[in-house]
């Protein structure tokens, strides 16, 4: 069986084609496009034509499933309607996912099964103390306002790999995983169970990101509405598209560009990016009572030794010590970057979200077949 995994991000599209033989999956073709969400569906036809393989199953990453979609499921009329209903929860991602679902139907026909895998589903078991906002309970219940969490597929991939590295730890022990790319998040996991994460009601909360602001005093939004006349559309554009590294630097959302820049604004953008991540790690060390592992994934997390070092510098007092030589050599490869003396193991992990998507889709189809 050939399985197409579609991973639509806020600034990129990853297409991966796998063949399956029993439990094993093999990557046959893949492409990574740096492209805006509005243009992603147009790239699908060329990829399928170039691969030359008949697709029998499609797995879609859905960033925000809300309370409607908490587990992987086969796309039917109801599930597609649910996706359409929640597009506004992740305006940088969900509309593109919906467009790709429909484009796949046009390209492959109605008979090819499509499965949606919610990124937020990994956090469906968040404890109330971590998932709740301090707002009136009846209001939150009526409008389903809570902290959902995102990047779950990436964090799950990192966790699963770590569990194979240290099988003697119960379900991986205490893990802090960082997914650092255009979008950024950090997650605290205790023995395989998520206990907290940085993203919240939408992927806007938490760390400084490429164009998203992360944590912000909500009163700033009210102030801009009242004093500067910002509309809701203005605010959404500001917070999601014009802030983060781009807004701070006034120049670029690309970490590589900022690291090469000698401007004060670029330096502040990089420093604040690392400082925010460092603060979250500190808070999650407290939540977990220490950590057995700190894991780095994502485009920046896997490829920028300087960013990793800036985040973890001078944390020896907490039993966290980076091996500078190993860290420098870990560029896009899996590597342990902590010293032998470090009480917490630090690892760079190549996140293969496509493989996770493919396996989740296969599992859903098999479960349905077994129930029939």
C-alpha beads as a LAMMPS data file, in Angstrom:
LAMMPS data file: protein, C-alpha beads

372 atoms
371 bonds

1 atom types
1 bond types

-500.0 500.0 xlo xhi
-500.0 500.0 ylo yhi
-500.0 500.0 zlo zhi

Masses

1 110.0

Atoms # bond

1 1 1 0.000 0.000 0.000
2 1 1 1.206 3.505 -0.816
3 1 1 0.477 6.177 1.791
4 1 1 0.725 9.918 1.127
5 1 1 1.470 12.052 4.217
6 1 1 0.607 15.748 3.906
7 1 1 2.052 18.141 6.465
8 1 1 0.890 21.696 5.859
9 1 1 2.716 24.223 8.049
10 1 1 2.439 27.986 8.445
11 1 1 5.267 28.613 5.973
12 1 1 5.958 25.255 4.342
13 1 1 4.464 22.112 2.859
14 1 1 5.960 18.654 3.332
15 1 1 4.750 15.818 1.126
16 1 1 5.969 12.271 1.809
17 1 1 5.061 9.062 0.030
18 1 1 5.535 5.776 1.887
19 1 1 5.107 2.154 0.874
20 1 1 4.054 -0.351 3.506
21 1 1 4.792 -4.009 4.001
22 1 1 3.132 -5.212 7.150
23 1 1 4.293 -3.074 10.066
24 1 1 7.252 -1.626 8.163
25 1 1 7.031 1.589 6.163
26 1 1 9.533 2.792 3.582
27 1 1 9.956 6.342 2.311
28 1 1 9.658 6.409 -1.486
29 1 1 9.538 10.143 -2.230
30 1 1 9.436 13.422 -0.353
31 1 1 9.442 17.143 -1.003
32 1 1 9.701 20.165 1.262
33 1 1 8.357 23.402 -0.179
34 1 1 8.766 26.816 1.403
35 1 1 5.429 28.219 0.370
36 1 1 2.527 30.184 1.811
37 1 1 -0.579 28.196 2.809
38 1 1 -2.663 29.705 0.007
39 1 1 -0.367 28.171 -2.627
40 1 1 0.143 24.728 -1.125
41 1 1 -2.678 22.841 -2.855
42 1 1 -1.266 23.685 -6.277
43 1 1 1.923 21.728 -5.566
44 1 1 0.144 18.445 -4.928
45 1 1 -0.496 17.557 -8.571
46 1 1 3.159 17.889 -9.567
47 1 1 4.323 15.757 -6.651
48 1 1 1.885 12.953 -7.431
49 1 1 2.752 13.015 -11.121
50 1 1 6.472 12.917 -10.419
51 1 1 6.209 10.029 -7.941
52 1 1 4.503 7.800 -10.487
53 1 1 2.836 5.717 -7.765
54 1 1 -0.833 5.056 -7.140
55 1 1 -1.818 6.457 -3.733
56 1 1 -4.168 4.257 -1.711
57 1 1 -4.274 6.169 1.580
58 1 1 -3.750 9.829 2.530
59 1 1 -2.834 11.170 5.977
60 1 1 -3.356 14.874 6.680
61 1 1 -1.866 16.815 9.571
62 1 1 -4.575 19.016 11.079
63 1 1 -3.040 21.594 13.390
64 1 1 -6.140 22.452 15.414
65 1 1 -8.853 19.873 16.014
66 1 1 -10.512 21.789 18.844
67 1 1 -12.932 19.720 20.898
68 1 1 -14.489 18.331 17.740
69 1 1 -11.510 16.315 16.472
70 1 1 -9.374 14.859 19.249
71 1 1 -8.269 11.595 17.599
72 1 1 -7.266 10.507 14.102
73 1 1 -10.268 9.695 11.941
74 1 1 -11.326 8.804 8.420
75 1 1 -12.608 11.845 6.559
76 1 1 -16.292 11.690 5.704
77 1 1 -18.881 14.404 5.222
78 1 1 -19.245 15.012 8.964
79 1 1 -15.516 15.149 9.692
80 1 1 -14.895 17.487 6.769
81 1 1 -17.689 19.706 8.060
82 1 1 -16.039 19.700 11.479
83 1 1 -12.723 20.791 9.927
84 1 1 -14.521 23.582 8.082
85 1 1 -16.208 24.698 11.301
86 1 1 -12.897 25.186 13.141
87 1 1 -10.743 26.797 10.432
88 1 1 -10.729 30.077 12.355
89 1 1 -9.012 28.475 15.360
90 1 1 -5.739 28.137 13.392
91 1 1 -5.950 30.695 10.556
92 1 1 -2.383 30.010 9.382
93 1 1 -2.944 26.251 9.070
94 1 1 -6.474 24.830 9.062
95 1 1 -7.693 26.523 5.850
96 1 1 -4.731 25.029 3.977
97 1 1 -5.460 21.574 5.400
98 1 1 -9.080 21.810 4.277
99 1 1 -8.002 22.912 0.786
100 1 1 -5.592 19.961 0.558
101 1 1 -8.283 17.484 1.645
102 1 1 -10.487 18.687 -1.198
103 1 1 -7.637 18.813 -3.695
104 1 1 -6.741 15.192 -2.869
105 1 1 -10.320 14.183 -3.582
106 1 1 -10.117 15.919 -6.964
107 1 1 -6.744 14.350 -7.781
108 1 1 -7.272 10.836 -6.421
109 1 1 -11.016 10.298 -6.467
110 1 1 -13.596 9.549 -3.796
111 1 1 -12.488 5.945 -3.322
112 1 1 -9.091 6.804 -1.835
113 1 1 -9.378 6.906 1.958
114 1 1 -8.204 10.104 3.633
115 1 1 -7.400 10.330 7.336
116 1 1 -7.004 13.454 9.421
117 1 1 -4.515 13.420 12.308
118 1 1 -5.013 16.318 14.750
119 1 1 -1.830 17.929 16.034
120 1 1 -3.749 18.994 19.118
121 1 1 -4.870 15.421 19.816
122 1 1 -1.622 14.595 21.628
123 1 1 -2.750 17.013 24.351
124 1 1 -6.319 15.805 24.762
125 1 1 -5.421 14.416 28.194
126 1 1 -3.907 17.647 29.563
127 1 1 -4.862 17.983 33.249
128 1 1 -7.370 20.699 34.046
129 1 1 -4.755 22.722 35.936
130 1 1 -2.757 23.011 32.699
131 1 1 -5.616 23.230 30.197
132 1 1 -7.751 25.850 31.971
133 1 1 -7.702 29.624 31.731
134 1 1 -8.677 31.741 34.744
135 1 1 -11.893 32.927 33.064
136 1 1 -15.509 32.323 34.134
137 1 1 -16.168 28.611 33.867
138 1 1 -19.558 28.901 32.167
139 1 1 -18.072 31.180 29.511
140 1 1 -15.256 28.735 28.792
141 1 1 -17.693 25.842 28.608
142 1 1 -20.060 27.656 26.254
143 1 1 -17.338 28.674 23.795
144 1 1 -14.936 25.768 24.404
145 1 1 -12.162 28.083 25.574
146 1 1 -9.240 26.087 26.921
147 1 1 -5.573 25.374 26.271
148 1 1 -5.407 22.743 23.523
149 1 1 -1.689 22.521 22.686
150 1 1 -0.119 21.957 19.254
151 1 1 2.845 20.389 17.431
152 1 1 1.659 17.156 19.024
153 1 1 2.794 14.997 16.105
154 1 1 6.337 16.386 16.331
155 1 1 6.515 16.044 20.126
156 1 1 5.128 12.513 19.903
157 1 1 7.786 11.625 17.324
158 1 1 10.548 12.952 19.600
159 1 1 9.141 11.106 22.601
160 1 1 8.844 7.811 20.724
161 1 1 12.437 8.038 19.532
162 1 1 13.682 8.880 23.027
163 1 1 11.806 5.893 24.441
164 1 1 13.779 3.612 22.105
165 1 1 17.050 5.249 23.218
166 1 1 16.345 4.784 26.933
167 1 1 13.977 1.797 27.257
168 1 1 14.895 1.345 30.911
169 1 1 13.057 4.571 31.809
170 1 1 9.323 4.109 32.367
171 1 1 7.780 5.402 29.112
172 1 1 10.725 7.760 28.729
173 1 1 10.666 9.227 32.242
174 1 1 10.602 13.009 32.553
175 1 1 10.951 14.727 29.181
176 1 1 11.040 18.336 28.014
177 1 1 10.769 18.516 24.221
178 1 1 11.229 21.627 22.098
179 1 1 9.925 21.945 18.543
180 1 1 11.630 25.024 17.130
181 1 1 10.814 26.101 13.587
182 1 1 8.588 28.789 12.086
183 1 1 6.233 27.789 14.856
184 1 1 7.734 26.984 18.261
185 1 1 6.507 25.029 21.262
186 1 1 7.793 23.215 24.318
187 1 1 6.102 20.305 26.077
188 1 1 6.514 18.647 29.485
189 1 1 5.902 14.879 29.552
190 1 1 5.925 12.556 32.568
191 1 1 6.222 8.835 31.806
192 1 1 4.536 9.242 28.426
193 1 1 1.741 11.520 29.682
194 1 1 1.676 15.191 28.681
195 1 1 1.396 17.445 31.721
196 1 1 1.886 20.891 30.158
197 1 1 2.734 22.681 26.919
198 1 1 3.418 26.230 25.802
199 1 1 0.799 26.700 23.072
200 1 1 -2.766 27.276 24.203
201 1 1 -6.204 28.000 22.729
202 1 1 -4.471 28.586 19.405
203 1 1 -0.857 28.178 18.203
204 1 1 -0.284 31.857 19.069
205 1 1 0.473 31.391 22.770
206 1 1 3.881 30.573 24.222
207 1 1 7.340 30.980 22.693
208 1 1 8.515 33.697 20.337
209 1 1 8.047 32.370 16.789
210 1 1 8.910 33.446 13.247
211 1 1 5.949 35.808 12.838
212 1 1 3.845 35.046 15.936
213 1 1 4.295 36.985 19.158
214 1 1 3.791 34.193 21.678
215 1 1 2.878 35.199 25.233
216 1 1 1.494 38.732 25.458
217 1 1 -0.542 40.736 27.953
218 1 1 -4.117 40.549 26.634
219 1 1 -4.596 44.211 27.593
220 1 1 -2.235 45.165 24.748
221 1 1 -4.905 43.971 22.312
222 1 1 -7.572 46.070 24.030
223 1 1 -5.236 49.066 24.082
224 1 1 -4.543 48.843 20.351
225 1 1 -8.254 48.579 19.613
226 1 1 -9.060 51.599 21.745
227 1 1 -6.078 53.877 21.128
228 1 1 -4.872 52.923 17.639
229 1 1 -8.181 51.909 16.082
230 1 1 -7.062 48.392 15.197
231 1 1 -9.814 46.157 13.814
232 1 1 -10.059 42.429 14.514
233 1 1 -8.472 41.715 11.124
234 1 1 -5.690 44.192 11.896
235 1 1 -4.987 42.494 15.209
236 1 1 -4.990 39.002 13.738
237 1 1 -2.535 40.097 11.044
238 1 1 -0.329 41.839 13.612
239 1 1 -0.159 38.963 16.099
240 1 1 0.094 36.091 13.610
241 1 1 1.930 37.582 10.627
242 1 1 3.850 40.692 11.674
243 1 1 5.236 39.884 15.127
244 1 1 7.754 37.394 16.544
245 1 1 11.238 37.453 15.021
246 1 1 9.982 39.497 12.070
247 1 1 8.412 42.175 14.233
248 1 1 11.284 42.381 16.697
249 1 1 14.001 42.555 14.044
250 1 1 12.066 44.653 11.566
251 1 1 13.900 42.674 8.909
252 1 1 13.371 38.911 8.739
253 1 1 11.533 35.950 10.229
254 1 1 14.389 33.631 9.232
255 1 1 16.648 32.708 12.143
256 1 1 19.581 32.128 9.763
257 1 1 19.362 35.700 8.502
258 1 1 19.119 37.112 12.015
259 1 1 22.124 35.163 13.276
260 1 1 24.218 36.664 10.484
261 1 1 22.986 40.212 11.149
262 1 1 24.902 42.637 13.359
263 1 1 21.962 44.978 14.051
264 1 1 20.764 45.564 17.609
265 1 1 17.206 44.673 16.614
266 1 1 18.268 41.311 15.183
267 1 1 20.292 40.556 18.318
268 1 1 17.313 41.383 20.530
269 1 1 15.068 39.115 18.451
270 1 1 17.451 36.174 18.848
271 1 1 18.036 36.846 22.550
272 1 1 14.330 37.104 23.337
273 1 1 13.613 33.931 21.353
274 1 1 16.146 32.011 23.451
275 1 1 15.207 33.717 26.718
276 1 1 11.540 32.761 26.363
277 1 1 12.457 29.132 25.649
278 1 1 14.817 29.133 28.629
279 1 1 12.061 30.413 30.933
280 1 1 9.711 27.654 29.839
281 1 1 12.333 24.976 30.401
282 1 1 12.866 26.336 33.923
283 1 1 9.160 26.222 34.685
284 1 1 8.813 22.684 33.332
285 1 1 11.784 21.489 35.367
286 1 1 9.746 22.614 38.361
287 1 1 6.563 20.924 37.105
288 1 1 8.379 17.628 36.442
289 1 1 10.749 17.752 39.412
290 1 1 13.738 17.671 37.063
291 1 1 14.200 16.084 33.649
292 1 1 15.735 12.910 32.291
293 1 1 15.878 14.414 28.807
294 1 1 15.689 17.687 26.917
295 1 1 14.947 17.061 23.243
296 1 1 15.365 19.493 20.335
297 1 1 13.494 19.116 17.035
298 1 1 12.315 21.292 14.159
299 1 1 14.209 23.320 11.575
300 1 1 15.898 25.603 14.100
301 1 1 16.114 23.008 16.873
302 1 1 17.833 20.461 14.643
303 1 1 20.153 22.802 12.753
304 1 1 21.208 25.703 14.968
305 1 1 23.873 24.786 17.509
306 1 1 24.104 28.409 18.617
307 1 1 20.423 28.651 19.469
308 1 1 20.535 25.398 21.457
309 1 1 23.558 26.611 23.396
310 1 1 22.053 30.046 24.076
311 1 1 18.921 28.392 25.452
312 1 1 20.782 26.021 27.784
313 1 1 23.855 28.077 28.702
314 1 1 24.841 28.213 32.412
315 1 1 22.326 25.584 33.551
316 1 1 24.946 23.330 35.136
317 1 1 23.475 24.219 38.527
318 1 1 20.363 22.341 37.388
319 1 1 22.364 19.343 36.203
320 1 1 22.149 20.402 32.537
321 1 1 25.477 20.681 30.720
322 1 1 25.988 21.041 26.971
323 1 1 28.998 19.487 25.248
324 1 1 30.026 22.349 22.947
325 1 1 31.943 20.114 20.543
326 1 1 29.110 17.611 20.117
327 1 1 26.604 20.435 19.850
328 1 1 28.550 22.125 17.056
329 1 1 28.686 18.876 15.097
330 1 1 24.969 18.192 15.436
331 1 1 23.657 19.910 12.311
332 1 1 20.526 18.189 11.055
333 1 1 21.528 14.833 12.531
334 1 1 20.515 12.899 15.615
335 1 1 23.076 13.353 18.347
336 1 1 23.529 13.453 22.090
337 1 1 24.858 16.939 22.854
338 1 1 25.153 16.751 26.646
339 1 1 28.359 15.994 28.512
340 1 1 28.820 12.610 30.210
341 1 1 28.507 14.412 33.549
342 1 1 25.169 16.049 32.697
343 1 1 22.357 14.698 34.857
344 1 1 19.907 15.457 32.070
345 1 1 20.552 13.977 28.638
346 1 1 20.223 16.522 25.849
347 1 1 19.496 15.241 22.360
348 1 1 18.894 16.583 18.891
349 1 1 16.260 14.442 17.183
350 1 1 15.348 14.530 13.508
351 1 1 11.573 14.819 13.651
352 1 1 9.874 12.621 11.051
353 1 1 6.280 13.830 11.231
354 1 1 5.489 12.194 7.888
355 1 1 6.217 8.721 9.230
356 1 1 4.059 9.369 12.312
357 1 1 1.209 10.581 10.086
358 1 1 1.472 7.514 7.863
359 1 1 1.475 5.095 10.820
360 1 1 -1.494 6.834 12.459
361 1 1 -3.496 6.632 9.222
362 1 1 -2.678 2.938 8.748
363 1 1 -3.714 2.221 12.337
364 1 1 -7.070 3.998 11.866
365 1 1 -7.824 1.997 8.714
366 1 1 -6.825 -1.285 10.371
367 1 1 -8.988 -0.556 13.408
368 1 1 -11.982 0.142 11.185
369 1 1 -11.332 -3.051 9.221
370 1 1 -11.165 -5.092 12.423
371 1 1 -14.440 -3.615 13.638
372 1 1 -16.231 -4.474 10.399

Bonds

1 1 1 2
2 1 2 3
3 1 3 4
4 1 4 5
5 1 5 6
6 1 6 7
7 1 7 8
8 1 8 9
9 1 9 10
10 1 10 11
11 1 11 12
12 1 12 13
13 1 13 14
14 1 14 15
15 1 15 16
16 1 16 17
17 1 17 18
18 1 18 19
19 1 19 20
20 1 20 21
21 1 21 22
22 1 22 23
23 1 23 24
24 1 24 25
25 1 25 26
26 1 26 27
27 1 27 28
28 1 28 29
29 1 29 30
30 1 30 31
31 1 31 32
32 1 32 33
33 1 33 34
34 1 34 35
35 1 35 36
36 1 36 37
37 1 37 38
38 1 38 39
39 1 39 40
40 1 40 41
41 1 41 42
42 1 42 43
43 1 43 44
44 1 44 45
45 1 45 46
46 1 46 47
47 1 47 48
48 1 48 49
49 1 49 50
50 1 50 51
51 1 51 52
52 1 52 53
53 1 53 54
54 1 54 55
55 1 55 56
56 1 56 57
57 1 57 58
58 1 58 59
59 1 59 60
60 1 60 61
61 1 61 62
62 1 62 63
63 1 63 64
64 1 64 65
65 1 65 66
66 1 66 67
67 1 67 68
68 1 68 69
69 1 69 70
70 1 70 71
71 1 71 72
72 1 72 73
73 1 73 74
74 1 74 75
75 1 75 76
76 1 76 77
77 1 77 78
78 1 78 79
79 1 79 80
80 1 80 81
81 1 81 82
82 1 82 83
83 1 83 84
84 1 84 85
85 1 85 86
86 1 86 87
87 1 87 88
88 1 88 89
89 1 89 90
90 1 90 91
91 1 91 92
92 1 92 93
93 1 93 94
94 1 94 95
95 1 95 96
96 1 96 97
97 1 97 98
98 1 98 99
99 1 99 100
100 1 100 101
101 1 101 102
102 1 102 103
103 1 103 104
104 1 104 105
105 1 105 106
106 1 106 107
107 1 107 108
108 1 108 109
109 1 109 110
110 1 110 111
111 1 111 112
112 1 112 113
113 1 113 114
114 1 114 115
115 1 115 116
116 1 116 117
117 1 117 118
118 1 118 119
119 1 119 120
120 1 120 121
121 1 121 122
122 1 122 123
123 1 123 124
124 1 124 125
125 1 125 126
126 1 126 127
127 1 127 128
128 1 128 129
129 1 129 130
130 1 130 131
131 1 131 132
132 1 132 133
133 1 133 134
134 1 134 135
135 1 135 136
136 1 136 137
137 1 137 138
138 1 138 139
139 1 139 140
140 1 140 141
141 1 141 142
142 1 142 143
143 1 143 144
144 1 144 145
145 1 145 146
146 1 146 147
147 1 147 148
148 1 148 149
149 1 149 150
150 1 150 151
151 1 151 152
152 1 152 153
153 1 153 154
154 1 154 155
155 1 155 156
156 1 156 157
157 1 157 158
158 1 158 159
159 1 159 160
160 1 160 161
161 1 161 162
162 1 162 163
163 1 163 164
164 1 164 165
165 1 165 166
166 1 166 167
167 1 167 168
168 1 168 169
169 1 169 170
170 1 170 171
171 1 171 172
172 1 172 173
173 1 173 174
174 1 174 175
175 1 175 176
176 1 176 177
177 1 177 178
178 1 178 179
179 1 179 180
180 1 180 181
181 1 181 182
182 1 182 183
183 1 183 184
184 1 184 185
185 1 185 186
186 1 186 187
187 1 187 188
188 1 188 189
189 1 189 190
190 1 190 191
191 1 191 192
192 1 192 193
193 1 193 194
194 1 194 195
195 1 195 196
196 1 196 197
197 1 197 198
198 1 198 199
199 1 199 200
200 1 200 201
201 1 201 202
202 1 202 203
203 1 203 204
204 1 204 205
205 1 205 206
206 1 206 207
207 1 207 208
208 1 208 209
209 1 209 210
210 1 210 211
211 1 211 212
212 1 212 213
213 1 213 214
214 1 214 215
215 1 215 216
216 1 216 217
217 1 217 218
218 1 218 219
219 1 219 220
220 1 220 221
221 1 221 222
222 1 222 223
223 1 223 224
224 1 224 225
225 1 225 226
226 1 226 227
227 1 227 228
228 1 228 229
229 1 229 230
230 1 230 231
231 1 231 232
232 1 232 233
233 1 233 234
234 1 234 235
235 1 235 236
236 1 236 237
237 1 237 238
238 1 238 239
239 1 239 240
240 1 240 241
241 1 241 242
242 1 242 243
243 1 243 244
244 1 244 245
245 1 245 246
246 1 246 247
247 1 247 248
248 1 248 249
249 1 249 250
250 1 250 251
251 1 251 252
252 1 252 253
253 1 253 254
254 1 254 255
255 1 255 256
256 1 256 257
257 1 257 258
258 1 258 259
259 1 259 260
260 1 260 261
261 1 261 262
262 1 262 263
263 1 263 264
264 1 264 265
265 1 265 266
266 1 266 267
267 1 267 268
268 1 268 269
269 1 269 270
270 1 270 271
271 1 271 272
272 1 272 273
273 1 273 274
274 1 274 275
275 1 275 276
276 1 276 277
277 1 277 278
278 1 278 279
279 1 279 280
280 1 280 281
281 1 281 282
282 1 282 283
283 1 283 284
284 1 284 285
285 1 285 286
286 1 286 287
287 1 287 288
288 1 288 289
289 1 289 290
290 1 290 291
291 1 291 292
292 1 292 293
293 1 293 294
294 1 294 295
295 1 295 296
296 1 296 297
297 1 297 298
298 1 298 299
299 1 299 300
300 1 300 301
301 1 301 302
302 1 302 303
303 1 303 304
304 1 304 305
305 1 305 306
306 1 306 307
307 1 307 308
308 1 308 309
309 1 309 310
310 1 310 311
311 1 311 312
312 1 312 313
313 1 313 314
314 1 314 315
315 1 315 316
316 1 316 317
317 1 317 318
318 1 318 319
319 1 319 320
320 1 320 321
321 1 321 322
322 1 322 323
323 1 323 324
324 1 324 325
325 1 325 326
326 1 326 327
327 1 327 328
328 1 328 329
329 1 329 330
330 1 330 331
331 1 331 332
332 1 332 333
333 1 333 334
334 1 334 335
335 1 335 336
336 1 336 337
337 1 337 338
338 1 338 339
339 1 339 340
340 1 340 341
341 1 341 342
342 1 342 343
343 1 343 344
344 1 344 345
345 1 345 346
346 1 346 347
347 1 347 348
348 1 348 349
349 1 349 350
350 1 350 351
351 1 351 352
352 1 352 353
353 1 353 354
354 1 354 355
355 1 355 356
356 1 356 357
357 1 357 358
358 1 358 359
359 1 359 360
360 1 360 361
361 1 361 362
362 1 362 363
363 1 363 364
364 1 364 365
365 1 365 366
366 1 366 367
367 1 367 368
368 1 368 369
369 1 369 370
370 1 370 371
371 1 371 372
